[in-house]
Amino acid sequence: MDNGQQTTNNGQPTPSPRIVIAGTNSGCGKTTVAIGLMSALARKGYKVQGFKAGPDYIDPGHHTHVTGIPSRNLDTWMIGRDRLLELFEHSARHANVSVIEGVMGMFDGYDALDERGSTAHLAKLLDAPVLLVINAKAMARSAAAMVHGYKTFDPAVRVVGVIANNISSENHLEYVRPAIEAATETPVLGYLQNDSEIVLAERHLGLIPHAEGQIAEQRYEKITQNVLEHVDLERLIEWASDVRKLPEYTPSIFTEKSKPHHPVKIGVARDEAFHFYYEDNLDILRAFGAELVFFSPLYDRSLPNDLELLYIGGGFPEMFVEQLADNSEMLRSIKGFAEASMPIYAECGGLMLLAQSIRTFDGRVYPMAGVLPVKSNMMPRRMALGYVTIRVRRDNVLSPAGAVHRGHEFHWSTVEEIGEVTYAYETVKRRGRAGKRDGIMVGNVLASYAHLHFASDLKLAENLVAKADHA
């Protein structure tokens, strides 16, 4: 298998082979299927580029592990059409095949009446075939009705095949497969067995991330073998290759840009506790002239030397809170950086690290960096999930007052103010529902629950680099 981009006889690039793995609903098994397909194709020698529809950080970590290539996010609500196509082609052109895992159910997105943010919308923008994953547990001929509905709801979505998950036996398959193929003229590409050993563990924010090192390699191997034995991968490659050239777009991200006189050094927190980053955000910072220096709040005793800005992404600090609290040298180093008026941008888990303390689910309290005049408290239920429109009310390290951004939030914690708190943002949910304050400011520090994709507004990355350049 050639590990480079495929070309025609005249040397011109062929259309990027691509396929979307959609699900009927959250929990139907599409992530397990997507991981298995990526891993099995990589095992067969394909260079596989993984993508995830929507704002999820956890699934791309699993993709990256099994392919050896950083997975990317494609979000049709946060990112405009041209930039989304540019992001896709920028990574897909180096692969033999792109496998794009969907989000939630195939038609679920920003709003009940709006397809933006949905797997279906992404598939149409990419002009990509769709493989539909269904949970066939306790189902026989009814599986055909389900597939029929998903295939005909929007005829512009090209559903080319089905994978049946949770098949209990060959006898069960012989009820499901013929029914689907006869009623919908859609081939069943294969199936996954009903097997607890291929189910990935979950907790309060969904699947446990690969970065935490808790998922045994045997589980990935079991998923891979299940796909190799029960899915027709040759036919999948045929479908993925039966695509046209990507739609035309105007590039703007990876183009020639004015850059600082010297590469500014941005410290990026990355370890088991902090790994929620859109990989493209990091590439966009580099495109604007940043040199990224990775460090670990868990293991390093101090920040790297000569940093001009800190970028602390999200993650699960609550799961590593004791280790973070014990690393008092790093906490002091981060606080000293802030007190020296150096710029810091933090999202969600990063906000929690900068708080005075974190109170865990069991009520224990652990000291954190103490940069922000708030405490972070884990709550017994989810506090926020979904897209938000961000209206910037005060100038900050990321953007000026008056700017409007699109973001996403998902967290089980809340903040308890212990002093006067200045907020940079007002965030509004869909259809004008009541807004709330976000974006805590202290000097040159901005910490928010909202996550941002820099491709949604290139000024975000440009402003961060410029702020670092003048720090």
MARDO-260695 format. One record per residue (C-alpha): residue in three letters; x negated, z, y negated. Coordinates in steps of 0.2 Angstrom, whole numbers. Layout:
+---------+-------+-------+-------+
| residuo |     x |     z |     y |
+---------+-------+-------+-------+
|     ALA |     X |     Z |     Y |
...
+---------+-------+-------+-------+
***
This chain:
+---------+-------+-------+-------+
| residuo |     x |     z |     y |
+---------+-------+-------+-------+
|     MET |     0 |     0 |     0 |
|     ASP |    -7 |    -5 |   -17 |
|     ASN |    -7 |    10 |   -28 |
|     GLY |    -6 |     0 |   -44 |
|     GLN |     8 |    -9 |   -53 |
|     GLN |    15 |   -23 |   -43 |
|     THR |    12 |   -41 |   -50 |
|     THR |    19 |   -58 |   -47 |
|     ASN |     8 |   -73 |   -42 |
|     ASN |     5 |   -78 |   -60 |
|     GLY |    -1 |   -60 |   -64 |
|     GLN |    14 |   -55 |   -74 |
|     PRO |    21 |   -37 |   -70 |
|     THR |    37 |   -37 |   -59 |
|     PRO |    52 |   -27 |   -64 |
|     SER |    48 |    -8 |   -61 |
|     PRO |    56 |    -4 |   -44 |
|     ARG |    68 |    11 |   -47 |
|     ILE |    82 |    20 |   -40 |
|     VAL |    93 |    34 |   -46 |
|     ILE |    98 |    48 |   -34 |
|     ALA |   115 |    54 |   -40 |
|     GLY |   126 |    68 |   -33 |
|     THR |   145 |    71 |   -32 |
|     ASN |   142 |    88 |   -39 |
|     SER |   129 |   102 |   -42 |
|     GLY |   125 |   110 |   -26 |
|     CYS |   128 |    94 |   -15 |
|     GLY |   110 |    93 |   -10 |
|     LYS |   103 |    79 |   -22 |
|     THR |    88 |    89 |   -27 |
|     THR |    83 |    92 |    -8 |
|     VAL |    86 |    73 |    -5 |
|     ALA |    76 |    68 |   -20 |
|     ILE |    62 |    79 |   -15 |
|     GLY |    62 |    72 |     3 |
|     LEU |    63 |    54 |    -3 |
|     MET |    48 |    56 |   -15 |
|     SER |    38 |    65 |    -2 |
|     ALA |    42 |    53 |    12 |
|     LEU |    38 |    38 |     1 |
|     ALA |    22 |    46 |    -4 |
|     ARG |    18 |    50 |    14 |
|     LYS |    20 |    31 |    18 |
|     GLY |     7 |    27 |     4 |
|     TYR |    18 |    23 |   -11 |
|     LYS |    13 |    29 |   -28 |
|     VAL |    29 |    38 |   -33 |
|     GLN |    34 |    42 |   -51 |
|     GLY |    47 |    56 |   -51 |
|     PHE |    60 |    58 |   -65 |
|     LYS |    74 |    70 |   -68 |
|     ALA |    89 |    66 |   -78 |
|     GLY |    94 |    79 |   -91 |
|     PRO |    85 |    94 |   -98 |
|     ASP |    80 |   103 |   -81 |
|     TYR |    62 |   110 |   -80 |
|     ILE |    62 |   116 |   -62 |
|     ASP |    66 |   101 |   -52 |
|     PRO |    52 |    91 |   -60 |
|     GLY |    40 |   104 |   -54 |
|     HIS |    45 |   101 |   -36 |
|     HIS |    44 |    82 |   -39 |
|     THR |    26 |    84 |   -45 |
|     HIS |    21 |    94 |   -31 |
|     VAL |    26 |    82 |   -17 |
|     THR |    21 |    66 |   -27 |
|     GLY |     5 |    72 |   -35 |
|     ILE |    10 |    64 |   -51 |
|     PRO |    18 |    73 |   -66 |
|     SER |    37 |    71 |   -66 |
|     ARG |    46 |    67 |   -82 |
|     ASN |    63 |    70 |   -90 |
|     LEU |    75 |    57 |   -96 |
|     ASP |    89 |    64 |  -107 |
|     THR |   102 |    51 |  -114 |
|     TRP |   109 |    64 |  -126 |
|     MET |    93 |    71 |  -134 |
|     ILE |    84 |    55 |  -133 |
|     GLY |    89 |    38 |  -141 |
|     ARG |    90 |    22 |  -131 |
|     ASP |    74 |    14 |  -136 |
|     ARG |    63 |    29 |  -134 |
|     LEU |    71 |    33 |  -117 |
|     LEU |    66 |    16 |  -111 |
|     GLU |    49 |    18 |  -118 |
|     LEU |    46 |    34 |  -110 |
|     PHE |    52 |    27 |   -93 |
|     GLU |    41 |    12 |   -94 |
|     HIS |    26 |    22 |  -100 |
|     SER |    25 |    31 |   -84 |
|     ALA |    34 |    20 |   -72 |
|     ARG |    22 |     5 |   -75 |
|     HIS |     9 |    15 |   -65 |
|     ALA |    19 |    17 |   -50 |
|     ASN |    25 |     7 |   -35 |
|     VAL |    43 |    15 |   -36 |
|     SER |    52 |    27 |   -47 |
|     VAL |    64 |    39 |   -40 |
|     ILE |    76 |    47 |   -53 |
|     GLU |    85 |    62 |   -48 |
|     GLY |   102 |    64 |   -57 |
|     VAL |   109 |    80 |   -65 |
|     MET |   125 |    89 |   -60 |
|     GLY |   139 |    77 |   -54 |
|     MET |   136 |    59 |   -57 |
|     PHE |   148 |    58 |   -72 |
|     ASP |   144 |    75 |   -79 |
|     GLY |   136 |    75 |   -96 |
|     TYR |   137 |    81 |  -114 |
|     ASP |   156 |    82 |  -115 |
|     ALA |   172 |    79 |  -105 |
|     LEU |   175 |    63 |  -114 |
|     ASP |   157 |    57 |  -117 |
|     GLU |   145 |    50 |  -104 |
|     ARG |   129 |    54 |  -114 |
|     GLY |   118 |    65 |  -104 |
|     SER |   125 |    60 |   -88 |
|     THR |   117 |    52 |   -73 |
|     ALA |   129 |    37 |   -74 |
|     HIS |   124 |    34 |   -92 |
|     LEU |   105 |    34 |   -88 |
|     ALA |   108 |    23 |   -73 |
|     LYS |   116 |    10 |   -84 |
|     LEU |   103 |    11 |   -98 |
|     LEU |    89 |     8 |   -85 |
|     ASP |    99 |    -5 |   -76 |
|     ALA |    95 |     5 |   -60 |
|     PRO |   104 |     5 |   -43 |
|     VAL |   112 |    22 |   -38 |
|     LEU |   111 |    31 |   -21 |
|     LEU |   125 |    43 |   -20 |
|     VAL |   122 |    60 |   -11 |
|     ILE |   138 |    68 |    -4 |
|     ASN |   140 |    85 |     4 |
|     ALA |   148 |    80 |    21 |
|     LYS |   150 |    98 |    28 |
|     ALA |   167 |   101 |    35 |
|     MET |   172 |    83 |    31 |
|     ALA |   176 |    67 |    41 |
|     ARG |   186 |    52 |    35 |
|     SER |   189 |    61 |    18 |
|     ALA |   171 |    57 |    14 |
|     ALA |   176 |    39 |    12 |
|     ALA |   189 |    44 |    -1 |
|     MET |   176 |    53 |   -11 |
|     VAL |   163 |    39 |   -11 |
|     HIS |   177 |    27 |   -15 |
|     GLY |   182 |    37 |   -31 |
|     TYR |   164 |    38 |   -37 |
|     LYS |   160 |    20 |   -34 |
|     THR |   176 |    14 |   -43 |
|     PHE |   177 |    26 |   -58 |
|     ASP |   165 |    16 |   -68 |
|     PRO |   161 |    -1 |   -61 |
|     ALA |   146 |    -3 |   -72 |
|     VAL |   137 |    10 |   -61 |
|     ARG |   129 |     0 |   -47 |
|     VAL |   131 |    12 |   -31 |
|     VAL |   122 |     3 |   -18 |
|     GLY |   122 |    17 |    -4 |
|     VAL |   126 |    34 |     2 |
|     ILE |   116 |    48 |     9 |
|     ALA |   127 |    61 |    19 |
|     ASN |   120 |    79 |    17 |
|     ASN |   124 |    93 |    29 |
|     ILE |   128 |    83 |    44 |
|     SER |   130 |    95 |    59 |
|     SER |   128 |    82 |    74 |
|     GLU |   128 |    64 |    79 |
|     ASN |   146 |    66 |    83 |
|     HIS |   149 |    72 |    65 |
|     LEU |   140 |    57 |    58 |
|     GLU |   150 |    45 |    68 |
|     TYR |   166 |    51 |    59 |
|     VAL |   158 |    50 |    42 |
|     ARG |   147 |    34 |    42 |
|     PRO |   160 |    22 |    49 |
|     ALA |   174 |    29 |    37 |
|     ILE |   163 |    26 |    22 |
|     GLU |   156 |     9 |    26 |
|     ALA |   173 |     2 |    31 |
|     ALA |   183 |     9 |    16 |
|     THR |   170 |     6 |     3 |
|     GLU |   158 |    -8 |     9 |
|     THR |   144 |     4 |     4 |
|     PRO |   131 |     7 |    18 |
|     VAL |   126 |    24 |    23 |
|     LEU |   107 |    24 |    21 |
|     GLY |   105 |    40 |    31 |
|     TYR |   108 |    58 |    32 |
|     LEU |   101 |    76 |    31 |
|     GLN |   105 |    89 |    44 |
|     ASN |   114 |   105 |    41 |
|     ASP |    99 |   116 |    42 |
|     SER |    95 |   132 |    32 |
|     GLU |    77 |   128 |    34 |
|     ILE |    78 |   113 |    21 |
|     VAL |    87 |   123 |     8 |
|     LEU |    77 |   128 |    -7 |
|     ALA |    80 |   146 |   -13 |
|     GLU |    89 |   150 |   -29 |
|     ARG |    91 |   164 |   -41 |
|     HIS |    98 |   167 |   -59 |
|     LEU |    92 |   151 |   -67 |
|     GLY |    94 |   140 |   -52 |
|     LEU |    80 |   135 |   -39 |
|     ILE |    64 |   145 |   -38 |
|     PRO |    51 |   135 |   -47 |
|     HIS |    36 |   128 |   -36 |
|     ALA |    24 |   135 |   -49 |
|     GLU |    27 |   152 |   -44 |
|     GLY |    20 |   149 |   -26 |
|     GLN |    34 |   157 |   -17 |
|     ILE |    40 |   141 |    -7 |
|     ALA |    31 |   139 |     9 |
|     GLU |    23 |   122 |    12 |
|     GLN |    33 |   121 |    29 |
|     ARG |    49 |   120 |    20 |
|     TYR |    43 |   104 |    10 |
|     GLU |    37 |    98 |    27 |
|     LYS |    53 |   101 |    35 |
|     ILE |    63 |    92 |    21 |
|     THR |    50 |    77 |    22 |
|     GLN |    52 |    75 |    41 |
|     ASN |    71 |    76 |    40 |
|     VAL |    70 |    61 |    28 |
|     LEU |    57 |    51 |    38 |
|     GLU |    68 |    53 |    54 |
|     HIS |    85 |    50 |    47 |
|     VAL |    84 |    39 |    31 |
|     ASP |    80 |    20 |    31 |
|     LEU |    66 |    20 |    18 |
|     GLU |    63 |     2 |    20 |
|     ARG |    80 |    -2 |    14 |
|     LEU |    78 |    10 |     0 |
|     ILE |    63 |     1 |    -6 |
|     GLU |    73 |   -16 |    -5 |
|     TRP |    86 |    -9 |   -16 |
|     ALA |    74 |    -1 |   -28 |
|     SER |    65 |   -18 |   -30 |
|     ASP |    81 |   -28 |   -32 |
|     VAL |    81 |   -24 |   -51 |
|     ARG |    79 |   -35 |   -66 |
|     LYS |    66 |   -32 |   -80 |
|     LEU |    70 |   -17 |   -91 |
|     PRO |    81 |   -20 |  -106 |
|     GLU |    72 |   -25 |  -122 |
|     TYR |    67 |   -10 |  -133 |
|     THR |    57 |    -7 |  -149 |
|     PRO |    42 |     5 |  -145 |
|     SER |    38 |    19 |  -157 |
|     ILE |    31 |    33 |  -147 |
|     PHE |    15 |    27 |  -140 |
|     THR |    10 |    16 |  -154 |
|     GLU |    -4 |    17 |  -167 |
|     LYS |    -2 |    32 |  -177 |
|     SER |   -12 |    41 |  -191 |
|     LYS |   -21 |    55 |  -184 |
|     PRO |   -31 |    70 |  -191 |
|     HIS |   -49 |    68 |  -195 |
|     HIS |   -53 |    79 |  -180 |
|     PRO |   -43 |    83 |  -164 |
|     VAL |   -34 |    99 |  -168 |
|     LYS |   -34 |   111 |  -154 |
|     ILE |   -17 |   117 |  -148 |
|     GLY |   -17 |   131 |  -135 |
|     VAL |    -3 |   129 |  -122 |
|     ALA |     2 |   143 |  -112 |
|     ARG |     4 |   137 |   -94 |
|     ASP |     4 |   148 |   -78 |
|     GLU |    17 |   154 |   -66 |
|     ALA |    27 |   163 |   -80 |
|     PHE |    26 |   149 |   -93 |
|     HIS |    28 |   131 |   -86 |
|     PHE |    44 |   125 |   -94 |
|     TYR |    37 |   110 |  -104 |
|     TYR |    43 |    92 |  -105 |
|     GLU |    28 |    83 |   -99 |
|     ASP |    31 |    69 |  -112 |
|     ASN |    30 |    82 |  -126 |
|     LEU |    12 |    86 |  -121 |
|     ASP |     8 |    67 |  -121 |
|     ILE |    17 |    65 |  -138 |
|     LEU |     6 |    79 |  -145 |
|     ARG |    -9 |    70 |  -139 |
|     ALA |    -3 |    54 |  -146 |
|     PHE |    -3 |    62 |  -163 |
|     GLY |   -21 |    68 |  -161 |
|     ALA |   -19 |    85 |  -153 |
|     GLU |   -32 |    91 |  -140 |
|     LEU |   -22 |   103 |  -128 |
|     VAL |   -31 |   118 |  -122 |
|     PHE |   -22 |   127 |  -108 |
|     PHE |   -22 |   146 |  -106 |
|     SER |   -14 |   159 |   -95 |
|     PRO |    -5 |   174 |  -103 |
|     LEU |    -5 |   181 |   -85 |
|     TYR |   -23 |   180 |   -80 |
|     ASP |   -34 |   176 |   -96 |
|     ARG |   -39 |   191 |  -106 |
|     SER |   -39 |   183 |  -123 |
|     LEU |   -35 |   166 |  -131 |
|     PRO |   -47 |   152 |  -130 |
|     ASN |   -59 |   150 |  -145 |
|     ASP |   -55 |   140 |  -160 |
|     LEU |   -37 |   136 |  -157 |
|     GLU |   -27 |   130 |  -172 |
|     LEU |    -9 |   132 |  -165 |
|     LEU |    -1 |   140 |  -150 |
|     TYR |    13 |   132 |  -140 |
|     ILE |    22 |   144 |  -129 |
|     GLY |    35 |   136 |  -118 |
|     GLY |    49 |   144 |  -107 |
|     GLY |    48 |   150 |   -90 |
|     PHE |    52 |   166 |   -81 |
|     PRO |    42 |   180 |   -90 |
|     GLU |    55 |   193 |   -83 |
|     MET |    49 |   189 |   -66 |
|     PHE |    31 |   193 |   -71 |
|     VAL |    34 |   206 |   -84 |
|     GLU |    23 |   220 |   -76 |
|     GLN |     8 |   209 |   -75 |
|     LEU |    11 |   203 |   -93 |
|     ALA |    12 |   220 |   -99 |
|     ASP |    -3 |   226 |   -90 |
|     ASN |   -13 |   212 |   -98 |
|     SER |   -14 |   221 |  -115 |
|     GLU |   -30 |   212 |  -121 |
|     MET |   -20 |   195 |  -121 |
|     LEU |    -5 |   203 |  -129 |
|     ARG |   -17 |   209 |  -143 |
|     SER |   -25 |   192 |  -144 |
|     ILE |    -8 |   184 |  -147 |
|     LYS |    -3 |   196 |  -160 |
|     GLY |   -19 |   195 |  -169 |
|     PHE |   -17 |   176 |  -169 |
|     ALA |     0 |   178 |  -178 |
|     GLU |    -6 |   192 |  -190 |
|     ALA |   -20 |   180 |  -195 |
|     SER |    -6 |   168 |  -201 |
|     MET |   -10 |   155 |  -188 |
|     PRO |     5 |   145 |  -182 |
|     ILE |    14 |   148 |  -166 |
|     TYR |    29 |   138 |  -159 |
|     ALA |    38 |   147 |  -144 |
|     GLU |    53 |   142 |  -134 |
|     CYS |    64 |   154 |  -124 |
|     GLY |    52 |   163 |  -112 |
|     GLY |    39 |   161 |  -126 |
|     LEU |    51 |   170 |  -138 |
|     MET |    52 |   184 |  -125 |
|     LEU |    33 |   185 |  -124 |
|     LEU |    32 |   187 |  -143 |
|     ALA |    46 |   201 |  -143 |
|     GLN |    42 |   219 |  -144 |
|     SER |    47 |   222 |  -126 |
|     ILE |    57 |   215 |  -112 |
|     ARG |    70 |   225 |  -103 |
|     THR |    73 |   219 |   -85 |
|     PHE |    88 |   217 |   -75 |
|     ASP |    86 |   235 |   -68 |
|     GLY |    84 |   243 |   -85 |
|     ARG |    65 |   245 |   -86 |
|     VAL |    56 |   241 |  -102 |
|     TYR |    39 |   233 |  -104 |
|     PRO |    29 |   231 |  -120 |
|     MET |    25 |   213 |  -125 |
|     ALA |    15 |   205 |  -139 |
|     GLY |    26 |   213 |  -153 |
|     VAL |    25 |   198 |  -165 |
|     LEU |    44 |   197 |  -168 |
|     PRO |    55 |   211 |  -174 |
|     VAL |    67 |   210 |  -159 |
|     LYS |    68 |   217 |  -141 |
|     SER |    72 |   205 |  -127 |
|     ASN |    85 |   211 |  -114 |
|     MET |    90 |   203 |   -98 |
|     MET |   109 |   203 |   -95 |
|     PRO |   119 |   203 |   -80 |
|     ARG |   127 |   186 |   -84 |
|     ARG |   121 |   170 |   -91 |
|     MET |   121 |   170 |  -110 |
|     ALA |   120 |   152 |  -114 |
|     LEU |   119 |   135 |  -105 |
|     GLY |   121 |   118 |  -113 |
|     TYR |   116 |   106 |  -127 |
|     VAL |   116 |   112 |  -145 |
|     THR |   114 |   103 |  -162 |
|     ILE |   102 |   112 |  -172 |
|     ARG |   104 |   113 |  -191 |
|     VAL |    88 |   119 |  -199 |
|     ARG |    92 |   131 |  -214 |
|     ARG |    74 |   136 |  -218 |
|     ASP |    57 |   127 |  -219 |
|     ASN |    47 |   132 |  -204 |
|     VAL |    31 |   126 |  -194 |
|     LEU |    42 |   113 |  -185 |
|     SER |    53 |   105 |  -197 |
|     PRO |    60 |   107 |  -215 |
|     ALA |    76 |   114 |  -221 |
|     GLY |    90 |   101 |  -219 |
|     ALA |    84 |    93 |  -203 |
|     VAL |    95 |    91 |  -189 |
|     HIS |    89 |    91 |  -171 |
|     ARG |    97 |    90 |  -153 |
|     GLY |    91 |   103 |  -141 |
|     HIS |    96 |   113 |  -125 |
|     GLU |    97 |   131 |  -120 |
|     PHE |    99 |   141 |  -104 |
|     HIS |    95 |   159 |  -103 |
|     TRP |   101 |   176 |   -96 |
|     SER |    92 |   186 |  -110 |
|     THR |    98 |   191 |  -127 |
|     VAL |    88 |   198 |  -142 |
|     GLU |    91 |   215 |  -150 |
|     GLU |    86 |   216 |  -168 |
|     ILE |    75 |   231 |  -173 |
|     GLY |    71 |   226 |  -191 |
|     GLU |    75 |   213 |  -203 |
|     VAL |    76 |   196 |  -194 |
|     THR |    74 |   179 |  -203 |
|     TYR |    82 |   164 |  -194 |
|     ALA |    77 |   146 |  -197 |
|     TYR |    92 |   138 |  -187 |
|     GLU |   110 |   138 |  -185 |
|     THR |   115 |   130 |  -168 |
|     VAL |   131 |   122 |  -164 |
|     LYS |   139 |   118 |  -147 |
|     ARG |   149 |   102 |  -144 |
|     ARG |   165 |    98 |  -154 |
|     GLY |   160 |   109 |  -168 |
|     ARG |   162 |   126 |  -159 |
|     ALA |   156 |   141 |  -169 |
|     GLY |   138 |   141 |  -172 |
|     LYS |   125 |   155 |  -170 |
|     ARG |   108 |   159 |  -177 |
|     ASP |    92 |   155 |  -168 |
|     GLY |    74 |   151 |  -173 |
|     ILE |    66 |   168 |  -177 |
|     MET |    53 |   166 |  -191 |
|     VAL |    38 |   178 |  -195 |
|     GLY |    25 |   171 |  -206 |
|     ASN |    19 |   155 |  -197 |
|     VAL |    28 |   159 |  -181 |
|     LEU |    44 |   150 |  -175 |
|     ALA |    52 |   156 |  -159 |
|     SER |    69 |   150 |  -153 |
|     TYR |    80 |   150 |  -137 |
|     ALA |    83 |   131 |  -140 |
|     HIS |    71 |   119 |  -131 |
|     LEU |    67 |   103 |  -140 |
|     HIS |    61 |    86 |  -133 |
|     PHE |    49 |    78 |  -146 |
|     ALA |    55 |    61 |  -142 |
|     SER |    71 |    65 |  -150 |
|     ASP |    62 |    66 |  -167 |
|     LEU |    44 |    62 |  -168 |
|     LYS |    42 |    72 |  -184 |
|     LEU |    43 |    87 |  -173 |
|     ALA |    26 |    83 |  -165 |
|     GLU |    19 |    76 |  -181 |
|     ASN |    23 |    92 |  -190 |
|     LEU |    16 |   103 |  -177 |
|     VAL |    -1 |    93 |  -177 |
|     ALA |    -1 |    93 |  -196 |
|     LYS |     2 |   112 |  -197 |
|     ALA |   -12 |   115 |  -185 |
|     ASP |   -23 |   103 |  -195 |
|     HIS |   -21 |   114 |  -210 |
|     ALA |   -21 |   131 |  -202 |
+---------+-------+-------+-------+
***
